[in-house]
């Protein structure tokens, strides 16, 4: 079980920068999210192993309590049978007492190992959770960097462009120049229309004045 747990732990400790530096045409944050999901699944498997170890510990404790209980019971029965001169019963109770005593001793040794293994597994599981939490924080940091990079890229696309002479040019300046040219055209058209209208008015007034003179 320890080897399996170590394998899962190594999955968490793997260098996920390789995913970020992948040459695939994919978003590195997407790759990181996929990697984190795999790590979360591995951590969940580790949790199940720890839970199973707790169950084994409880089972060993129950078996040990039962063995110790029977050993004590058979010891008392052997003592009673010995005092009563019941040789056959005494031999049976004594054999049972020895069996359960040896079983209890074996269970105590196994239980000690179980406690040690459980402590080790808990430590590794906690380490996995800490590393996973660190990677979530690292992901947020990378997402922040990616967001700033994308924002700067979009802003620079607006702020920086190239004119026909290949010189750096502000797109906002281009827009301002365009608006100025458009305003100039509108003003020219307005003044031109105004002059035409005024001249036409003057011509009409002159014709009317001439008509009055001839009459």
NUMI-245078 format. One record per residue (C-alpha): residue number from 0; residue in three letters; y, z, x. Coordinates in steps of 0.001 Angstrom, whole numbers, padded with zeros to 6 digits. Example, Ala and Ser with C-alpha at 12.3 -4.5 7.8 and 13.67 -1.06 7.14 Angstrom:
! residues 2
SITE  num  residu       py       pz       px
SITE    0     ALA  -004500   007800   012300
SITE    1     SER  -001060   007140   013670
//
This chain:
! residues 215
SITE  num  residu       py       pz       px
SITE    0     UNK   000000   000000   000000
SITE    1     UNK   002344   000784   002875
SITE    2     UNK   001884  -002728   004280
SITE    3     UNK   002670  -004234   000888
SITE    4     UNK   005717  -002011   000565
SITE    5     UNK   006870  -003003   004061
SITE    6     UNK   006512  -006661   003122
SITE    7     UNK   008696  -006145   000077
SITE    8     UNK   011192  -004189   002161
SITE    9     UNK   011381  -007025   004693
SITE   10     UNK   012283  -009349   001867
SITE   11     UNK   015351  -007218   001224
SITE   12     UNK   016201  -006996   004934
SITE   13     UNK   015896  -010783   005435
SITE   14     UNK   019015  -012476   006712
SITE   15     UNK   020491  -014128   003640
SITE   16     UNK   023164  -015860   005743
SITE   17     UNK   020580  -018604   006110
SITE   18     UNK   020932  -019227   002404
SITE   19     UNK   024696  -019403   002724
SITE   20     UNK   024466  -021858   005598
SITE   21     UNK   021968  -024097   003827
SITE   22     UNK   022680  -027800   004228
SITE   23     UNK   021703  -028452   000648
SITE   24     UNK   024493  -029747  -001538
SITE   25     UNK   024574  -026593  -003573
SITE   26     UNK   027095  -023862  -004125
SITE   27     UNK   026366  -021107  -001545
SITE   28     UNK   027248  -018457  -004141
SITE   29     UNK   024574  -019960  -006399
SITE   30     UNK   022086  -019692  -003541
SITE   31     UNK   023143  -016104  -002925
SITE   32     UNK   022732  -015232  -006599
SITE   33     UNK   019235  -016698  -006539
SITE   34     UNK   018412  -014711  -003409
SITE   35     UNK   019716  -011491  -004955
SITE   36     UNK   017604  -012061  -008067
SITE   37     UNK   014546  -012365  -005835
SITE   38     UNK   015543  -009134  -004052
SITE   39     UNK   016031  -007369  -007376
SITE   40     UNK   012557  -008472  -008458
SITE   41     UNK   011115  -007206  -005162
SITE   42     UNK   012914  -003875  -005628
SITE   43     UNK   011541  -003599  -009152
SITE   44     UNK   008017  -004179  -007803
SITE   45     UNK   008633  -001458  -005229
SITE   46     UNK   009729   000901  -008007
SITE   47     UNK   006465   000242  -009838
SITE   48     UNK   004548   001093  -006654
SITE   49     UNK   006451   004363  -006315
SITE   50     UNK   005788   005177  -009979
SITE   51     UNK   002106   004416  -009464
SITE   52     UNK   002029   006730  -006470
SITE   53     UNK   003483   009505  -008633
SITE   54     UNK   000714   008893  -011146
SITE   55     UNK  -001886   009131  -008386
SITE   56     UNK  -000305   012371  -007195
SITE   57     UNK  -000560   013813  -010704
SITE   58     UNK  -004192   012683  -010988
SITE   59     UNK  -005051   014319  -007662
SITE   60     UNK  -003371   017537  -008787
SITE   61     UNK  -005397   017560  -012004
SITE   62     UNK  -008648   016851  -010140
SITE   63     UNK  -007854   019547  -007584
SITE   64     UNK  -007048   022113  -010261
SITE   65     UNK  -010289   021267  -012041
SITE   66     UNK  -012378   021500  -008843
SITE   67     UNK  -010779   024815  -007862
SITE   68     UNK  -011356   026123  -011381
SITE   69     UNK  -015052   025209  -011349
SITE   70     UNK  -015514   026565  -007812
SITE   71     UNK  -014030   029903  -008839
SITE   72     UNK  -016081   029965  -012027
SITE   73     UNK  -019365   029179  -010229
SITE   74     UNK  -018590   031768  -007539
SITE   75     UNK  -018209   034439  -010206
SITE   76     UNK  -021390   033297  -011967
SITE   77     UNK  -023354   033358  -008689
SITE   78     UNK  -022178   036915  -008086
SITE   79     UNK  -023283   037990  -011558
SITE   80     UNK  -026651   036230  -011171
SITE   81     UNK  -027189   037891  -007760
SITE   82     UNK  -026505   041344  -009171
SITE   83     UNK  -028823   040633  -012090
SITE   84     UNK  -031600   039452  -009783
SITE   85     UNK  -031627   035975  -011373
SITE   86     UNK  -032579   034039  -008238
SITE   87     UNK  -032832   030583  -009816
SITE   88     UNK  -029515   030960  -011643
SITE   89     UNK  -027939   032346  -008482
SITE   90     UNK  -029103   029345  -006436
SITE   91     UNK  -027792   026906  -009024
SITE   92     UNK  -024408   028649  -009287
SITE   93     UNK  -024131   028938  -005509
SITE   94     UNK  -024881   025209  -005052
SITE   95     UNK  -022314   024350  -007700
SITE   96     UNK  -019788   026651  -006048
SITE   97     UNK  -020328   024957  -002685
SITE   98     UNK  -020038   021475  -004245
SITE   99     UNK  -016789   022204  -006037
SITE  100     UNK  -015386   024072  -003036
SITE  101     UNK  -016026   021057  -000783
SITE  102     UNK  -014631   018744  -003430
SITE  103     UNK  -011503   020868  -003727
SITE  104     UNK  -011039   020844   000046
SITE  105     UNK  -011405   017059   000157
SITE  106     UNK  -008887   016718  -002670
SITE  107     UNK  -006433   019040  -000880
SITE  108     UNK  -006598   016826   002215
SITE  109     UNK  -006151   013667   000121
SITE  110     UNK  -003342   015318  -001791
SITE  111     UNK  -001561   016105   001466
SITE  112     UNK  -001800   012440   002460
SITE  113     UNK  -000563   011386  -000973
SITE  114     UNK   002480   013642  -000630
SITE  115     UNK   003257   012194   002800
SITE  116     UNK   002840   008608   001595
SITE  117     UNK   004945   009289  -001486
SITE  118     UNK   007739   010740   000629
SITE  119     UNK   007631   007670   002878
SITE  120     UNK   007626   005277  -000072
SITE  121     UNK   010526   007077  -001729
SITE  122     UNK   012537   006831   001495
SITE  123     UNK   011870   003110   001825
SITE  124     UNK   012591   002506  -001849
SITE  125     UNK   015925   004304  -001556
SITE  126     UNK   016702   002191   001514
SITE  127     UNK   015906  -000954  -000474
SITE  128     UNK   018251   000129  -003270
SITE  129     UNK   021039   000862  -000783
SITE  130     UNK   020623  -002516   000895
SITE  131     UNK   020557  -004267  -002467
SITE  132     UNK   023754  -002456  -003461
SITE  133     UNK   025335  -003455  -000143
SITE  134     UNK   024402  -007068  -000799
SITE  135     UNK   025950  -006932  -004264
SITE  136     UNK   029159  -005710  -002632
SITE  137     UNK   028838  -008437  -000008
SITE  138     UNK   028429  -010982  -002802
SITE  139     UNK   031632  -009764  -004461
SITE  140     UNK   033424  -010088  -001133
SITE  141     UNK   032095  -013622  -000655
SITE  142     UNK   032985  -014542  -004232
SITE  143     UNK   036503  -013273  -003583
SITE  144     UNK   036733  -015383  -000436
SITE  145     UNK   035342  -018399  -002249
SITE  146     UNK   037820  -017936  -005081
SITE  147     UNK   040748  -017724  -002671
SITE  148     UNK   039478  -020794  -000797
SITE  149     UNK   039125  -022795  -004006
SITE  150     UNK   042539  -021640  -005234
SITE  151     UNK   044187  -022586  -001944
SITE  152     UNK   042430  -025939  -002006
SITE  153     UNK   043708  -026679  -005501
SITE  154     UNK   047212  -025500  -004639
SITE  155     UNK   047268  -027545  -001454
SITE  156     UNK   046170  -030623  -003381
SITE  157     UNK   049280  -030222  -005504
SITE  158     UNK   051644  -029236  -002715
SITE  159     UNK   050413  -031657  -000063
SITE  160     UNK   050016  -035399  -000447
SITE  161     UNK   050799  -038457   001616
SITE  162     UNK   053505  -041070   001101
SITE  163     UNK   053024  -044748   001893
SITE  164     UNK   054234  -044062   005434
SITE  165     UNK   051422  -041518   005862
SITE  166     UNK   053863  -038654   006349
SITE  167     UNK   053214  -035278   004750
SITE  168     UNK   054995  -035210   001442
SITE  169     UNK   055505  -032594  -001227
SITE  170     UNK   054134  -033753  -004533
SITE  171     UNK   056705  -031607  -006237
SITE  172     UNK   059357  -033530  -004310
SITE  173     UNK   057808  -036789  -005486
SITE  174     UNK   058019  -035555  -009060
SITE  175     UNK   061625  -034473  -008578
SITE  176     UNK   062531  -037856  -007084
SITE  177     UNK   060812  -039615  -009951
SITE  178     UNK   062689  -037513  -012498
SITE  179     UNK   065969  -038250  -010726
SITE  180     UNK   065253  -041995  -010824
SITE  181     UNK   064275  -041752  -014486
SITE  182     UNK   067440  -039805  -015315
SITE  183     UNK   069515  -042401  -013444
SITE  184     UNK   067878  -045215  -015429
SITE  185     UNK   068498  -043382  -018696
SITE  186     UNK   072115  -042724  -017767
SITE  187     UNK   072645  -046348  -016739
SITE  188     UNK   071089  -047571  -019979
SITE  189     UNK   073253  -045141  -021939
SITE  190     UNK   076462  -046204  -020185
SITE  191     UNK   075526  -049866  -020493
SITE  192     UNK   074918  -049513  -024197
SITE  193     UNK   078130  -047513  -024531
SITE  194     UNK   080170  -050224  -022748
SITE  195     UNK   078627  -052988  -024852
SITE  196     UNK   079346  -051082  -028026
SITE  197     UNK   082924  -050310  -026945
SITE  198     UNK   083652  -053925  -025979
SITE  199     UNK   082197  -055176  -029238
SITE  200     UNK   084406  -052700  -031086
SITE  201     UNK   087484  -053861  -029186
SITE  202     UNK   086650  -057512  -029883
SITE  203     UNK   086327  -056744  -033554
SITE  204     UNK   089614  -054863  -033621
SITE  205     UNK   091347  -057757  -031817
SITE  206     UNK   090016  -060305  -034301
SITE  207     UNK   091201  -058163  -037160
SITE  208     UNK   094659  -057858  -035586
SITE  209     UNK   094890  -061615  -035017
SITE  210     UNK   093907  -062252  -038620
SITE  211     UNK   096700  -060058  -039877
SITE  212     UNK   099258  -061876  -037674
SITE  213     UNK   098301  -065305  -038971
SITE  214     UNK   098473  -064149  -042533
//
